[in-house]
């Protein structure tokens, strides 16, 4: 669902209608002129009406940002938050990329190269051949691939975005922070650091303490959602803690309490000549109810529910104040 400020949602819908009407030809227009109004001046192989239709669906919550077979889980997480809080910015971003091939969000210039638009032609061909195969939509490719390719780090090999571009599509934690900063917000919690290792249960609970007035973005091993054994690096995945479901846990007494409220049960213990460690043994067997936005769906409940099984599947979290 799109639950942004009603005034901003109304503004976004008016922007879409203005974008659509710009493609309505005057009476008596010649066929070539009629067709030209539907073509993207920036070369995107999606018509004006098709993009407007996808945006209308998105404003109505029919479809959420979905990376499909690409590796754009980072852009999907950010764009979900942007869509929820600032649907007007989301629409301005999508329509500007289609029209001008660039967009400035805060101090961030998003200017994908022509090859990123060209890659959508191949995706369209594959979608036509196998319409039920779950290919990324034109709107999602335009917004996600543009964001990713325009903010790749200097050490990532060059080249245009491609649907099968796994390694070069990785979203690093500091890049995700740049996107949120461009939208006007900075983290109030950061247990990601450089994202080199896994975080602990204490950091997981601390992140959940920020639920409600903040977006909580987690980097997890995909087995947290799907079940099974954790992997090393290859199954890293960005997800958003669903803003519509309070993260909860059932404690030792059988009471259901907010997950972010149990930090007092994780205590510091001194180890002679070894410093201090955080003892989470009191809560390891507690069962959590955590719902996520992932793979284009809200309310996805993790299959792994025992708190003691989380640290092996948790790399860290970022919490950002809601976008204003």
DRENVODO-844134 format. One record per atom (N, C-alpha, C, CB): residue in three letters; x, y, z. Coordinates in steps of 0.2 Angstrom, whole numbers, plus 2048, in hexadecimal, padded with zeros to 3 digits. Glycine has a CB too. Layout:
alaXYZ ...
//
This chain:
unk8047FA800 unk800800800 unk804806800 unk7FB800806 unk80280C7FD unk8058127FD unk802816802 unk8068157F6 unk805818808 unk80281B80E unk80582280F unk802817814 unk80882580A unk80B82B80B unk80683180D unk80F82D805 unk80983780F unk80483C810 unk7FF83D80B unk809843811 unk7F983D80C unk7F383E807 unk7F4843802 unk7ED83E80B unk7F7849805 unk7F884F801 unk7FD84D7FB unk7F9855805 unk80284A7FE unk8088487F9 unk8058437F4 unk80E8467FD unk80183E7F6 unk7FF8397F2 unk7FA83C7ED unk7FB8347F6 unk7F68417EF unk7F28457EA unk7F68497E5 unk7ED8497EE unk7FC84C7E7 unk80084F7E3 unk80384A7DE unk8068537E7 unk8058457E0 unk8088407DC unk80483E7D6 unk80B83A7E0 unk7FD83D7D8 unk7F883A7D3 unk7F78407CE unk7F28397D6 unk7F78467D0 unk7F684C7CB unk7FC84C7C7 unk7F58527CF unk80284B7C9 unk80884B7C5 unk8088457C0 unk80F84A7CA unk8068407C2 unk80583A7BD unk80083C7B7 unk8038347C0 unk7FA83F7B9 unk7F58417B5 unk7F88477B0 unk7EF8447B8 unk7FC84B7B2 unk7FF8507AE unk80484D7A9 unk8038567B2 unk8088487AC unk80C8447A7 unk8098417A2 unk81183F7AC unk80383E7A4 unk7FF83A79F unk7FC83F79A unk7F98367A2 unk7F984479C unk7F6849797 unk7FB84C793 unk7F384E79B unk80184C795 unk80684F790 unk80784B78A unk80D850794 unk80584578A unk805840784 unk7FF840780 unk806839787 unk7FA844782 unk7F384577E unk7F484A779 unk7ED847783 unk7F4848772 unk7F584C76D unk7F085176C unk7F7848766 unk7F1857769 unk7EC85C767 unk7E8859761 unk7EF863765 unk7E285B761 unk7DD85975B unk7E185B754 unk7D785D75C unk7E0856750 unk7E385674A unk7EA855749 unk7E285D747 unk7ED85374E unk7F585174E unk7F684B74A unk7F784F755 unk7FC84C746 unk7FD846741 unk800840745 unk80384973D unk7FF83A742 unk801834746 unk808834749 unk80082E741 unk80D836745 unk813837748 unk81483B74E unk818839742 unk81084074E unk811845754 unk80D84175A unk80D84B752 unk80883E758 unk80483A75E unk809835761 unk7FE83775B unk80C83175D unk81182C75F unk81782F763 unk814828759 unk819834761 unk81F838764 unk81E83A76B unk82183E760 unk81883B76C unk81683D773 unk816837778 unk80F840773 unk816831776 unk81682B77A unk81E82977B unk812826777 unk82282B777 unk829829777 unk82D82D77C unk82C829770 unk83182A780 unk83682D785 unk83B831781 unk83982878A unk83C837783 unk84183B780 unk848839782 unk840843782 unk848835788 unk84F83378A unk85082C788 unk84F833792 unk84C829784 unk84D823781 unk84B81C784 unk854822780 unk84781D789 unk84481778D unk83F814789 unk84181A794 unk83F80D788 unk83B80A784 unk834808788 unk83E803781 unk83180D78A unk82A80C78D unk82681278C unk82B80B795 unk82081178A unk81C817788 unk81A81B78E unk816815784 unk81882178C unk816826791 unk810823795 unk81482D78E unk80B820791 unk80581D794 unk806817798 unk80081C78F unk80B813796 unk80D80D79A unk81080F7A1 unk811809796 unk8148147A0 unk8188167A7 unk8128197AB unk81D81B7A5 unk80E81D7A8 unk8098217AD unk80481B7B0 unk8058267A8 unk8038167AC unk7FE8117AF unk80280D7B4 unk7FD80C7A9 unk80880C7B4 unk80C8097B9 unk80C80D7BF unk8138067B7 unk80D8137BE unk80D8187C4 unk8078197C7 unk81081F7C1 unk8018197C4 unk7FB8197C7 unk7FA8137CB unk7F58197C1 unk7FB80D7C8 unk7FB8077CC unk7FF8077D3 unk7FD8017C8 unk80580A7D2 unk80980A7D8 unk80680F7DD unk81080D7D6 unk8048147DB unk8018197E0 unk7FB8167E4 unk7FE8207DD unk7F78117E0 unk7F280E7E3 unk7F48087E7 unk7ED80C7DE unk7FA8067E8 unk7FD8007EB unk7FC7FA7E8 unk7F98007F2 unk7FA7FA7E1 unk7F97F47DE unk8007F07DD unk7F67F57D7 unk8057F37DC unk80C7F07DC unk8117F47DF unk80E7EF7D4 unk8157F17E3 unk81A7F47E6 unk8217F37E3 unk81B7F27EE unk8267F87E4 unk82C7F77E1 unk82F7EF7E1 unk8327FB7E3 unk8317ED7DB unk8337E67DB unk8387E57D6 unk82C7E17D9 unk83E7E27D9 unk8447E17D5 unk8447DB7D1 unk84A7E17DA unk83F7D77D2 unk83E7D17CE unk8457CD7CD unk83C7D27C7 unk8477CB7C7 unk84D7C77C7 unk8547CB7C7 unk84D7C47C0 unk8547D27C8 unk85A7D57C9 unk85C7D57D0 unk8587DD7C7 unk8627D97D1 unk8657D97D8 unk8647E07DB unk86D7D87D7 unk85E7E37D9 unk85D7EA7DC unk8597EA7E2 unk8597EE7D6 unk85A7E67E7 unk8577E67ED unk8587EC7F1 unk8597E07F2 unk85E7EF7F0 unk85F7F57F4 unk85B7FB7F1 unk8677F77F3 unk85B7FC7EA unk8568017E8 unk84F8007E9 unk8578027E0 unk84D7FA7E9 unk8467F87EB unk8447FA7F2 unk8457F07EA unk8497F97F6 unk8487FB7FD unk8478037FE unk84D7F8802 unk84C8067FB unk84B80E7FB unk8458107F8 unk8528117F8 unk84480E7F2 unk83E8117EE unk83780F7F1 unk83E80E7E7 unk8378097F5 unk8318087F9 unk83080D7FE unk8318017FC unk83580F802 unk835814807 unk83381B804 unk83B81580B unk83681D7FE unk8348237FB unk82D8237F8 unk8398247F5 unk82B81E7F6 unk82481D7F3 unk81F81E7F9 unk8238167F0 unk82081B7FF unk81C81B804 unk81B822807 unk81E81780A unk821826808 unk82182C80B unk821832806 unk82782D80F unk824831801 unk8248377FC unk8228357F5 unk82B83A7FC unk81C8337F4 unk81A8307ED unk81B8367E8 unk81382E7ED unk81A83C7EA unk81B8417E5 unk8238417E3 unk81A8487E8 unk8288407E7 unk82E8407E5 unk83083A7E0 unk8338407EB unk82C8347E2 unk82D82E7DE unk82A82F7D7 unk8298287E1 unk8258327D6 unk8228347D0 unk8268397CC unk81B8377D0 unk82983E7CF unk82D8437CC unk83383F7CA unk82F8497D1 unk83683B7CD unk83C8377CC unk83B8337C5 unk83F8337D1 unk83682F7C5 unk83582A7C0 unk83382E7B9 unk82F8267C1 unk82F8337BA unk82D8377B4 unk83383B7B1 unk82783B7B5 unk83783E7B5 unk83D8427B3 unk84283D7B0 unk8408457B9 unk8438377B2 unk8488337AF unk8458317A8 unk84982C7B3 unk83F8307A8 unk83C82E7A1 unk83C83479C unk83482C7A2 unk83B83A79F unk83B84079A unk842843799 unk83684579D unk84684379E unk84C84779D unk85284279E unk84C84C7A2 unk85183C7A0 unk8578387A1 unk85B83A7A7 unk85B83879B unk85883E7AC unk85C8407B2 unk8578427B7 unk8628457B0 unk85A8427BD unk8568457C3 unk85A8477C8 unk8508407C5 unk85984D7CB unk85D84F7D1 unk85984E7D7 unk8608567D0 unk85B84A7DC unk8578497E2 unk85C84B7E8 unk8568417E3 unk85A8517EB unk85E8547EF unk8658567EC unk8608507F5 unk86A8547EE unk8718557EB unk87384F7E7 unk8768577F1 unk86F84A7E6 unk8718447E2 unk86E8457DB unk86E83E7E6 unk8738447D6 unk8718447CF unk87183D7CD unk8778487CB unk86B83C7CA unk8698357C8 unk8698367C0 unk8628327CB unk86E8337BD unk86E8347B5 unk87182E7B2 unk87383A7B4 unk86D8297B1 unk86F8237AE unk8718247A7 unk86981E7AF unk87681F7A5 unk87882079E unk87381D79A unk87F81C79E unk87481E793 unk86F81C78E unk86E81478E unk87181E787 unk874811790 unk873809790 unk86F806795 unk87A807791 unk86D80A79A unk86880779F unk86180779C unk86980C7A5 unk86080D798 unk85980D795 unk85980778F unk858814792 unk85F80778C unk85F802786 unk85E7FB789 unk866802783 unk8607F978F unk8607F2792 unk8587F1793 unk8637F2799 unk8547F6794 unk84D7F4795 unk84A7F178F unk8497FB797 unk84D7F2789 unk84A7EF783 unk84A7E7783 unk84E7F277D unk8507E5786 unk8517DE787 unk84C7DB78C unk8587DC788 unk84B7DF791 unk8467DC796 unk83F7DC793 unk8477E179C unk83E7E178F unk8377E178C unk8367DB787 unk8367E7788 unk83B7D9784 unk83B7D377F unk83A7CD784 unk8427D377B unk83E7CC789 unk83D7C678D unk8367C6791 unk8437C6793 unk8347CC792 unk82D7CC796 unk8287CA791 unk82C7D3798 unk8287CC78A unk8247CA785 unk8247C3784 unk8257CE77F unk82A7C0784 unk82A7B9783 unk8287B5789 unk8327B7782 unk8297B778F unk8277B3795 unk8237B879A unk82D7AF798 unk81D7BA798 unk81A7BF79C unk8197BD7A4 unk8137C1799 unk8197B77A5 unk8187B47AC unk81E7B37B0 unk8137AE7AC unk8247B47AD unk82A7B37B0 unk82D7B77B5 unk82F7B27AA unk8297BD7B6 unk82B7C17BC unk8307C67BA unk82C7BD7C2 unk8307C97B4 unk8367CE7B2 unk8347D47B6 unk8367CE7AB unk8397D87B7 unk8397DF7BA unk8357E37B5 unk8407E27BB unk8307E77B8 unk82C7EC7B5 unk8307F27B2 unk8267EF7B9 unk82D7F57AD unk8317FB7AA unk8328007AF unk82D7FD7A4 unk82D8027B3 unk82D8077B8 unk8338057BD unk8278087BC unk8337FF7BF unk8387FD7C4 unk83F7FD7C1 unk8377F67C7 unk8407FB7BB unk8477FB7B8 unk8498027B7 unk8467F87B1 unk8448077B5 unk84680E7B4 unk8488117BA unk8408117B1 unk8458107C0 unk8468137C6 unk84C80F7CA unk8408137CB unk84C8097CA unk8518057CE unk8588057CA unk84F7FE7CF unk8588037C4 unk85E8037C0 unk86280A7BF unk85D8007B9 unk85D80F7BE unk8608167BE unk8648187C4 unk85B81B7BC unk8608177CA unk8638187D1 unk86A8147D2 unk85E8177D6 unk86A80E7D0 unk86F80A7D1 unk87580C7CD unk86E8037D0 unk87480D7C6 unk87A80E7C2 unk87D8157C3 unk87880D7BB unk87881A7C5 unk87B8217C6 unk87F8227CD unk8758257C6 unk87E81D7D1 unk88281E7D8 unk8878187D9 unk87D81E7DD unk8898147D4 unk88E80F7D5 unk8948127D7 unk88F80B7CE unk89880F7DC unk89E8117DE unk8A48117D9 unk8A080D7E5 unk8A98147DA unk8AE8157D5 unk8B280E7D4 unk8B381A7D8 unk8B18097D9 unk8B58037D8 unk8B17FE7D5 unk8B78017DF unk8AB7FF7D3 unk8A67FB7D0 unk8A87FB7C8 unk89F7FC7D1 unk8A97F67C5 unk8AA7F67BE unk8A57FA7BA unk8AB7EF7BB unk8A77FD7B4 unk8A28017B1 unk89D7FD7AC unk8A68067AC unk8998017A8 unk8947FD7A4 unk88D7FF7A6 unk8957F67A4 unk8897FE7A1 unk8828007A2 unk87F7FA7A7 unk87E80179C unk8797FC7AA unk8757F77AE unk8727F27A9 unk8707FB7B2 unk8727EC7AC unk86F7E67A9 unk86B7E27AE unk8757E17A5 unk8667DF7AB unk8627DB7B0 unk8657D57B3 unk85C7D87AC unk86B7D27B0 unk86E7CD7B3 unk8757CF7B7 unk8707C87AE unk8757D67B8 unk87B7D97BB unk87B7D87C2 unk87C7E07B9 unk87E7D37C5 unk87D7D17CC unk8827D57D0 unk87E7CA7CD unk8897D47CF unk88E7D77D3 unk88E7DE7D3 unk8947D47D0 unk88D7E17CD unk88E7E97CD unk8877EC7CF unk88F7EB7C5 unk8827E87D1 unk87C7EB7D3 unk87C7EB7DB unk8767E87D1 unk8817E97DE unk8817E97E6 unk8807F07E9 unk8877E67E8 unk87B7F17ED unk87A7F77F1 unk87E7F77F7 unk8737F87F2 unk8837FB7F8 unk8877FC7FE unk884800803 unk88E7FF7FC unk8857FF809 unk88180380F unk88280A80E unk884801815 unk88880D80C unk88981480C unk885817806 unk89081680B unk884813800 unk8808157FB unk8798167FC unk8818107F5 unk877811800 unk870811803 unk86F818807 unk86E80B807 unk87481980B unk87381F80F unk87382580B unk879820814 unk877825805 unk87782B801 unk87082C7FE unk87C82A7FB unk86C8277FC unk8668277F9 unk86182B7FE unk8638217F7 unk861828804 unk85D82B809 unk85E83280B unk85D827810 unk86583480B unk86783B80C unk86483F806 unk86F83B80C unk86483D800 unk8628417FB unk85A8427FC unk86383D7F4 unk85783D7FF unk85083E800 unk84E842807 unk84C837801 unk85484480A unk853848810 unk853845817 unk84D84C80F unk85683F817 unk85783C81E unk85D83981F unk85183881F unk860838825 unk866835827 unk86583082C unk86B83A829 unk86982B82D unk868825832 unk868827839 unk86C820830 unk86382583D unk864826844 unk86681F847 unk85D827847 unk86781A843 unk86A814846 unk86E811840 unk86580F848 unk87480E842 unk87880B83C unk87C806840 unk87D810839 unk87A80083E unk87E7FA841 unk8817F683A unk87A7F5845 unk8817FA835 unk8847F782E unk88B7F882E unk8807F9828 unk88D7FE830 unk89480082E unk8967FF827 unk8997FC833 unk89B7FC826 unk89D7FA81F unk89A7F481C unk8A57FA81E unk8967F1820 unk8937EB81E unk8977E581D unk88F7EC818 unk89D7E4821 unk8A27DF81F unk8A07D9823 unk8A87E1821 unk89C7D9829 unk89B7D382D unk8947D382F unk8A07D3832 unk8927CE833 unk88B7CE836 unk88B7D183C unk8897C6836 unk8857D483E unk8837D7844 unk8807D2849 unk87F7DD843 unk87F7D584F unk87D7D0854 unk8757D1856 unk8817D185B unk8737CD85A unk86C7CE85C unk86A7D4860 unk86A7C8861 unk86F7D7864 unk86E7DD867 unk86D7E3862 unk8757DF86B unk8717E385C unk8707E8857 unk86A7E7854 unk8767E8852 unk8677E1853 unk8617E0850 unk85B7E3854 unk8607D884F unk85B7E285A unk8567E485F unk8577EC85F unk8577E1866 unk85D7EE85F unk85D7F685F unk85A7F9859 unk8657F8860 unk85B7F6854 unk8587F884D unk8507F984E unk85A7F4847 unk84D7F3851 unk8467F3851 unk8437F8856 unk8447EC854 unk8487FB85B unk84580085F unk84380685B unk84B802864 unk846807855 unk84480D851 unk83E80C84D unk84A80F84D unk83B80684D unk835805849 unk82F80A84B unk8327FE84A unk82C80D846 unk826811847 unk827818844 unk82581284E unk82C81B846 unk82D822843 unk83382283E unk82F827849 unk83681C83D unk83C81B839 unk83B816834 unk84281A83D unk83E81682E unk83F81082A unk84580C82D unk840813823 unk84480682D unk84980182F unk84B7FD829 unk8477FD835 unk8517FD827 unk8547FA821 unk8597F4824 unk8577FE81C unk8577EE822 unk85C7E9824 unk85F7E681F unk8587E3828 unk8667E4820 unk8697E081B unk86A7D981E unk8707E2819 unk8677D481B unk8667CD81E unk8697C8819 unk85F7CC81F unk86A7C281B unk86A7BC817 unk8637BA815 unk86E7B681B unk8627B880F unk85C7B780C unk8587B1810 unk85C7B5805 unk85C7AD814 unk8597A7817 unk8557AA81D unk85F7A381A unk8567B081F unk8517B2825 unk84A7B2822 unk8547BA827 unk8497B481C unk8437B4819 unk8417AD816 unk8427B9813 unk8457A9813 unk8447A3810 unk84479D814 unk8487A3809 unk84879D819 unk84A79881D unk85079481B unk84479381D unk85278F81E unk85878B81C unk85E78E81F unk85978C814 unk86478C81D unk86A78E820 unk86D79581D unk87078981E unk870799821 unk87379F81F unk87979E81A unk8757A3825 unk87A7A3816 unk87F7A3811 unk8847A8813 unk87C7A480A unk8897A880F unk88F7AD810 unk88F7B280A unk8967AA811 unk88D7B880B unk88D7BE806 unk8887BD800 unk8947BE804 unk8887B77FD unk8857B77F7 unk87D7B87F7 unk8867B07F3 unk87A7B77FD unk8737B87FE unk8717BE802 unk8717B1802 unk8767C3802 unk8747C9806 unk86E7CC802 unk87A7CE806 unk86A7D0806 unk8637D2804 unk8617D8808 unk85E7CD803 unk85F7DE805 unk85D7E3808 unk8557E3809 unk85F7EA805 unk8527E480F unk84B7E4810 unk8497EA814 unk8497DD813 unk8437EB814 unk8407F0819 unk83B7ED81E unk83C7F6814 unk83C7EF824 unk8377ED829 unk8317F0828 unk83A7EF830 unk82C7EC827 unk8257EF825 unk8237F482A unk8207E9824 unk8217FA827 unk81E7FF82C unk8177FE82F unk81F806829 unk8147F982C unk80D7F882E unk80C7F2833 unk8097F6828 unk8127EF835 unk8117E983A unk8177EB83F unk8127E3836 unk8157EB845 unk81A7EC84B unk81E7E684B unk8167EE851 unk8247E684B unk8297E084D unk8277DE854 unk8307E284B unk8267D8855 unk8247D585B unk8287CF85D unk81C7D485C unk8287CD864 unk82B7C7866 unk8277C486C unk8327C9868 unk8277BE86C unk8237BB872 unk8297B9877 unk8207B4870 unk8287BC87D unk82E7BB882 unk82D7B5886 unk82D7C1887 unk8317B488B unk8317AD88F unk82B7AC893 unk8377AD894 unk8277B2894 unk8217B1898 unk81B7B0893 unk8207B789D unk81C7B088D unk8177AF888 unk8147B6886 unk8127AB88B unk8167BB888 unk8137C2886 unk8167C4880 unk8157C788C unk8127C787C unk8147CA875 unk8167D1876 unk80E7C9870 unk81C7D3875 unk81E7DA876 unk8227DC870 unk8237DA87D unk8237E386F unk8277E686A unk82E7E386A unk8277ED86A unk8307E1864 unk8377DE863 unk83C7E3866 unk8387DC85C unk83B7EA864 unk8407EF866 unk8407F186D unk83E7F5862 unk83C7ED871 unk83C7EF879 unk83F7EA87D unk8347EF87B unk8437E587A unk8467E087E unk84D7E187F unk8447D987B unk8507E687E unk8577E787E unk85A7E6885 unk8597EE87C unk8567E888A unk8587E7891 unk85A7E0893 unk8537E9896 unk8577DB88F unk8597D4890 unk85F7D288D unk8537CF88E unk8627D6889 unk8697D4886 unk86E7D988A unk8697D687F unk8727D588E unk8767D9893 unk87E7D8892 unk8747D689A unk8817DD894 unk8897DD894 unk88C7D8899 unk88C7E4894 unk8907D4897 unk8947D089C unk89B7D189B unk8927C889B unk89F7D18A1 unk8A67D28A0 unk8A97CB8A0 unk8A87D68A7 unk8AE7CB89C unk8B27C589B unk8BA7C789D unk8B27C2894 unk8BC7C38A2 unk8C37C58A4 unk8C87C589F unk8C57C08AA unk8CC7CA89E unk8D17CB899 unk8CE7CB892 unk8D67C689A unk8C87CB891 unk8C57CB88A unk8C07D0889 unk8C27C4889 unk8BF7D588E unk8BA7DA88D unk8B37D888E unk8BA7DC886 unk8AE7DB88A unk8A77DA88C unk8A47D7886 unk8A47E188E unk89F7D3887 unk89B7D0882 unk8937D1883 unk89C7C9880 unk88F7D187E unk8887D2880 unk8847CB880 unk8857D687A unk8827CA886 unk87E7C3887 unk8777C3885 unk87F7C188E unk8757C087F unk86E7C087D unk86B7B987E unk86E7C1876 unk86E7B5883 unk86B7AE884 unk8647AE887 unk86F7AB889 unk8627B488A unk85B7B488D unk8567B4888 unk85B7BA892 unk8577B7882 unk8527B887D unk8537B3877 unk8527BF87B unk8587AF876 unk8597AC870 unk8547A786E unk8607A8871 unk8507A4873 unk84B7A0871 unk8447A3870 unk84A79A876 unk8447AA871 unk83E7AD870 unk83C7AE868 unk83E7B5872 unk8357AD867 unk8337AD860 unk8317B485E unk82D7A885F unk8337B6858 unk8317BD855 unk82C7BD850 unk8387C1853 unk8297C284F unk8247C3849 unk8267C9846 unk81C7C484C unk82A7C9840 unk82D7CE83D unk82B7CE836 unk8357CE83D unk8287D3833 unk8257D482D unk8297D9829 unk81E7D682D unk82B7D7822 unk82F7DB81E unk82C7DD818 unk8357D781D unk82F7E2815 unk82D7E380D unk8337E180A unk82C7EB80C unk8327DC805 unk8377D9801 unk8347D67FB unk83B7D3805 unk8387D67F6 unk8357D37EF unk82F7D67ED unk8357CB7F0 unk82D7DC7EE unk8277DF7EC unk8217DE7F0 unk8267DD7E5 unk8227DB7F6 unk81C7D97FA unk81D7DC801 unk81B7D27FB unk8187DE804 unk8187E080B unk8167DB810 unk8137E780C unk8177DB816 unk8157D681B unk8187CF81A unk80D7D681A unk81D7CF817 unk8217C8817 unk8247C681D unk8267C8811 unk8217C1820 unk8247BF827 unk82A7BA826 unk81E7BB82A unk82F7BB82A unk8357B782A unk8347B082C unk83B7BA82E unk8377AC828 unk8367A482A unk83A7A3830 unk8387A0824 unk8407A6831 unk8447A5837 unk8417AA83C unk84B7A7836 unk83F7A7842 unk83B7AB847 unk83E7AB84E unk8347A9847 unk8437A684F unk8467A5855 unk84C7AB855 unk84979E856 unk84C7AF85A unk8517B485B unk8587B285A unk8507B8861 unk8597AC85D unk8607AA85D unk8637A8856 unk8607A4862 unk85E7A7852 unk8607A584B unk8617AC846 unk85B7A1848 unk8607B1849 unk8607B8845 unk8687BA844 unk85D7BD849 unk86C7BA849 unk8737BD848 unk8767BA842 unk8777BC84E unk8767B3840 unk8797B083B unk8767B3834 unk8787A983B unk8717B6834 unk86D7B882E unk86C7C082E unk8667B582E unk8707C4832 unk86F7CB833 unk8757CE832 unk86B7CC839 unk8767D382D unk87C7D682C unk87C7DD82F unk87E7D7824 unk8767E0830 unk8767E7833 unk8707EA831 unk87C7EB832 unk86F7F0834 unk8697F4833 unk86A7FC832 unk8637F3838 unk8667FF82F unk86680682E unk85F809830 unk868809827 unk85E80E834 unk858811836 unk858818834 unk85681083D unk85381A830 unk85282182D unk84C82482F unk853821825 unk84B82A832 unk84582D833 unk84182D82C unk846835835 unk83A82D82D unk83682D828 unk837833823 unk82E82C82A unk83683381D unk837838818 unk83283D819 unk838835811 unk834844819 unk82F84981A unk82F84D813 unk83184D820 
//
